[in-house]
Amino acid sequence: MKMLLLAIRAMGDVVLTTPIYRLLKNAYPMGTLDVVVERPYGDLLFGNPNLDAIYEVERSRKGPGFLRWPAHIKLIAALRRRRYDMVVDLFSGPRSAMMARLTGARCRIGEDTRRRGRGFLYTHPVPVKREEEHLVMQKLRLIRSLVGEVAEAPLELFILPREREEAEMLLRSAGARQAALRVGLFPGAGWAHKRWPPECFAALGDILASERAADIFLLGGERDVAACEAVAARMHHSPVLVCERRSLRATAALISMMDLFVSNDTGPMHMAVALQVATVALFGPSNIQKYAPWGNRFEVVSRYLPCSPCPQHQDTCHLVGRVRQECMLEISVEEVLGAIARLTPAATEMRWPAEKTS
């Protein structure tokens, strides 16, 4: 059995597909399992023992679409040569639906998109509740006929020993102490509405630094430098900024070295959960039912308002009579400290800020 999975979506979505690979490999141990993802998210799947090949398509959608067609045609030709028996389209977008059909596979499984005019591209359309069910559960529905009912489906990312060593060396060179609690704060997010205020991250970092003698690391990519600097400027204790351009694997390795990770709703938040790092996820405008962390070492702190969730990347707060980012502004530092205390047993020794103990 030769199987191809199409997982053409953003970083967090790709991480949330990782349980599917193990389930299919366990069901078809002698089969071949390949995947197509957007560049550069193939890096996240490198080293996954359940995958035989990882193909990447160009992520950028800037410029005329016809400029990308030569690369798409080349990839489709390579996929056709593989002669797949089955294709599972995990996200069923227009591009991946057409790609599934063009592979020539006789069995093509995808979401039931007949109302969108492309259901004919699949031989086995599966009904999925896109906004009413967790993303992982949606993907499990797609493969239920192949793997049956599933008791457990944990996220998985695989970090090589040398990558951990390099991450440790980087942290040590930046001033990390050997025995100190390592707390990673991720103040960035692709959508500004999902960002907890920098003064809140700063207050949280200062409390953990003073009350737990923790090393505070402000993590992020090149796009998150401003968010990290805004937090650092408001802290009394000096954090370590690890916000710069690096590969996804290097970022994952750094996250894996943390004892605690506090993050907005981002792809790195899902990476931390997949790496078994104790994670506190801060949710405001996002659909928690669909995008909540998936695992057993996390706490979610959120403020669900009558207008939640918001339309992605749209500023609609004023349309419903709300202060901009009201859902994120209402999350208190004390709530996050409480989540940390529940999540990490050692954190129960942490004292509340003086003004809150009276």
ABEGO torsion letter per residue (X at the ends): XBBBBBBBBBAAAAAAAAAAAAAAAAABAABBBBBBBBOAAAAAABGBAABABBBBBBABABEBAAAAAAAAAAAAAAAAAAGBABBBBAAGBAAAAAAAAAAGBABBBBBBAAAAGAAAABABBBBBBAAABBAAAAAAAAAAAAAEBBABBBBBBBBBAAAAAAAAAAAAAAGBBAABBBBBBBABBABAAABBBAAAAAAAAAAAAAAAGBBBBBBEBAAAAAAAAAAAAABABBBBBBBBBBBAAAAAAAAAABABBBBBBBAAAAAAAAAGBBBBBBBBABBAAAABBBEABBBBBBBBBAAOBBBBGBBAAAAAGBBBGAAAAABBAAAAAAAAAAABAAAAABBBBAAAAX
